[in-house]
Amino acid sequence: MLDISLLNKLSIKSVFVGQGFDALLSQIHSEQDYLVALFETEKRGVIWITDDADAGHSIFVTDTKGVNKDKLLQIINPNIKTLFLWHIDGVMFKKYSKCDCALLHDKLMHLIEFKANAKNESDDSIQANYEKASEQLALSFEKFEELYKNHGQDIFSVFDDIDAMIVFDKTVPQDDAYQKNIISKFSNRTLLKLSFGNELKVE
């Protein structure tokens, strides 16, 4: 039987009321309804997340054939833990206002933002993409933190750890000065770890 106790701890129906998607929340009458309205779940060794244009939000995919590689994050899950994909941008909040999604497992949350392939773009365009992605991730965390605080709860009473990830195509140079600068500013602002990449290992 699927353990969805982590979703219960989020208290979404009470914490997020009045945030513009109350009609969606009204369809949630049981814990299982969260999986219909706001989440997907998977339990396998390797799975991918992509930001899907047809669905209008990020989704799990098991077959990457035909999937745009610049919007694809591989999840390596050697211990076959239950993974929850939280649909955020375009579902919980207005499109392009917050990060795309969050991956949850155990009591950990990874905030994820996909950005289009910056290959062959100017340095200014690449840096602007980094800045935009970082801003969306920071705004998401700050909004969550604010809402839980207003509800008399510390978000870290729900999660043991929270981090953030920007997904770019692997052809974008890794560990360059732009990335290091963005990581430093993001950490100073949120106190969260930020990383860049196309692969996330669930320990």
N, C-alpha and C positions, 0 to 999 in steps of 0.2 A: 504493500500500500504506500502511496506517495506521501512523504512527510512534507507538509506545507506549513509547518509551525513558523518558519522564518517569515512567511508572508503574513501570518497572523500578527507577528510582533511589529510589523510595519504600521499597523493601525491606520491604513490608508483612508478608510471611510470617514474617520473623524479628523485625522491630521490634515488631509488635503481638501476638506470641504470648502467651497467658495473660491476654488482656484480655476473655475471655468469649465470643469468637466463633471459637474454634479449630475448631469443626466446619465453619464456613464456609470458613476458611482451608484446611482439609484437602481441599476440593474444587478448590483452585487448584493445577494441575499445570503450567501454562504461562502465559506472560505474557498470552495472549489470554483466559485464564480469569478474570483480574481484571475484564475488561469484563462478564462474566456475573455475577460475584458482588458487585462493589463499585462499578462505574462505569458510566456511559453516555457516549457520545461523539456529538458533532454537529459539522458543518462547514457553516455557512450564514451568511448576512448578518445575519439577525434570528432570534432564538430566545428562548423564554421558559422560566423555571424556576418551578415551582409546588410547594408542599408538598402532596402528594396523599394524601388520607385513605384511598383504596382501596389504593394501593400501600404505604402505611405509611411512605413516605419521599419526599424531593424527587425530581422527575423533570423532564426536558425535555419541553416541549409545543410543537407547531408551530401548533396551532389553539387559540386562547384562548376560543372560543365555549363558554359555560357554565362557564368556570373562574372561581372566586371571585377577584375583582380584588384583595382585600386580602392574597392569598397568591400574588402574581404579580410576578416580576422579569423585566424585558425586557433581553435581552443584545443589544447592537449590536456587530456583528463585521464592520466594513467590509473588512478584509483577508482575510476568510474563513479565519481560523485554526482549527485543530482544537481543540475545546473538550472537556474532560473534566469530567463531573459526578461528584463523589465522594459516595456515599451514606454519611452519618455517623450522624445520630440515628435510632435504630430499626433500624439495620443493623449498624454497628460497635459501637455502645454502646446501653445501655438507653434506651428512648424518653424524651424530655424531659430527658435528663441532659447532653447536649452540643448544639452547634449543629446545625442541620438538614443542612447540606451544605457542600461547598466546590467552587468552580469553578476548574479548573486550565487554564492554557495557557502555552506556552513554559516558563519556570521561575517562573511567578507562581501564587500561590494566594490566592483570595478566600474567606474564611470567611463563610458566610451564615446568618442566622437570620431566619425569618419570624415575625411576631407578628400576631395578629388585629386587625382594624380597631378602633381606639380611639375612633372618632367617637361623640360623644354620651356618652362616659364622663366620669367626674370627673377632675380634674387628678391626684388621687392614684392613680387606676387607670392613667392614661396613664404616669405616672412609674414605677409598679410594673412595667408592661410593658417600659419602657425598661430598667429595672434588671435584670429577668429576662433579657432578650435579651442585654444586655451581659455578664452573668455567664456565660451559656451559651457565648458566644463566647470569653471569657477562659479558661474552664475547658477548652475544646477546644484552644486554642493551648497552654496550659500542659501539658496532658496529652501532646500531640504532642511538645512540646519535651522533656519529661521522658523519654519513651520513646526518642526518638532519642539523647538524651544517655546513657541507660543502655546504649544499643547502641554507644556510642563515636562518635557522629556528631552534628554540629551540623545542626539542621533547615535552617539557611540555607546548608548545602552542597548541599541538594536544591533549595531555592527561592532565587531572587535577592531576592524580596520577598514579603511576606505582609501582607494587610490584612483588614479585617473590615467587614461591612455588615449593618445592621438594615433589614429590609424591612417598612414599614408602608404602609397605604393612603395615597394622596397627599392625602386629605382631612385627614390629621393635620397640624397646623401644622409647617412646616419651620423649622429654624434657631432654635427658641425656646430659652429659658434651660435647660430640662430637657435638651435634646439637647446643648447646649454643655457642660453639667456632666458628663453621661455620657461624652462624647467625651474630656474632660480626664482624668477618673478612669481610663477605659479605657487611654488612652495612657500615663499614669503607671504603671499596673500592668503592661502588656504591652510597651510601646514600639512598639505597632502603631498604624497609622492606622485610625480607625473612622469610618464615614459612614452616613447614613440616606438612603434613597431607593427608587425603583422601577425605576431604569435603570442599567445598567452598560455602559460602552463599553470594548471590548477593543481596545487600540491595537496 
